[in-house]
Amino acid sequence: MALDIRLKKVNKIYYEGELVSGVVVIQSKGDMQHQGVNLSMEGSVNLQLSAKSVGVFEAFYNSLKPIQLVSYAVELVKPGKLPSGKTEIPFEVPLKPKGHNKVLYETYHGVFVNIQYILRAEVKRSLLNKDLTKQSEIILEYRDSKEKAVAKPVPFTITPDSLQNIKEKSQIPRFVVKGKLDSSVCCLSRPLTGELVVESSESPIRSIELQLVRVETCGCAEGYARDATEIQNIQIGEGDVCRGLTLPIYMIFPRLFTCPTLITSNFKVEFEVNVVIVLQNDHLITENFPLKLTRI
């Protein structure tokens, strides 16, 4: 016995208001009695607390219930018998929010915030046989967005004097790094671009890296738990790079692990990029830039 869900769209990307259509495929070696074939679609936001926040916010536990966005269930086949071989059962379910004032958010796989839309097919069987189930995730994207990416260039100069959170600035080797991000408002389908120049550095450089960070905030009236975690880290300069040489900044935003910047009353998903310069003596110099991500 095998059960599968095949969607009409191969890329599994859907927009709010669309019909999600496909077939549920059941393969069996002989005739099969069943108690009904059902299909459900659930869309929800799952919030979690990091270990450091658990003890601090006891009141959170009530407000961290999953936020349901979509809930739809349909019986595809009434109880009966399925013939031997392959059976294909077509289906269509509307991708619409549960409730009039709700909105659907883009699919996002984070650490403490997860937004997922799951199709689930189930063949119910008699008491002695185990029910068959199969899950398939669909990806929801915004068709258009209120905010469109407009170029907001961010020039920067990093020197020992510009650094924060440092006790002994006098002990830091002298350096000057200049550059710019082409925009702090970025469209997800286009790369983050810019340039960086090491004008001078007393200490040899080991590496220059770009770190993309997700900042997830879960909260309620009692307070907020804010956690920053790394999504990806790419190297843009290796070794003691030439002084005065322009290094290109180029980073593609990964699918699923990024989404348009999202701010709601219960949770927030925001993004930042860090320019990290690692010196030979393991000194880390980090400059942080908040980003606003958009779909268009």
ABEGO torsion letter per residue (X at the ends): XBBBBBBABAAGBBBBGBBBBEBBBBBBABBBBBAEBBBBBBBBBBBBBBAAAAAABAAAAAAABBBBABBBBBBABBBEBBBBEBBBBBBBBBBBBBEAABBBBBBBBBAABBBBBBBBBBBBBBAABBBBBBBBBBBBBBABBABBBBBBBBBBBBBAAABBGBABAAABBBBBBBEBBABABBBAABBBBEBBBBABBABBBABBBBBBBBBBBBBBAAEBBBBBBBABBBBABBEBBBBGBBBBBBBBBBBGABBBBBBBAABBBBBBBBBBBBBAAGBBBBBBBBBBBBAX
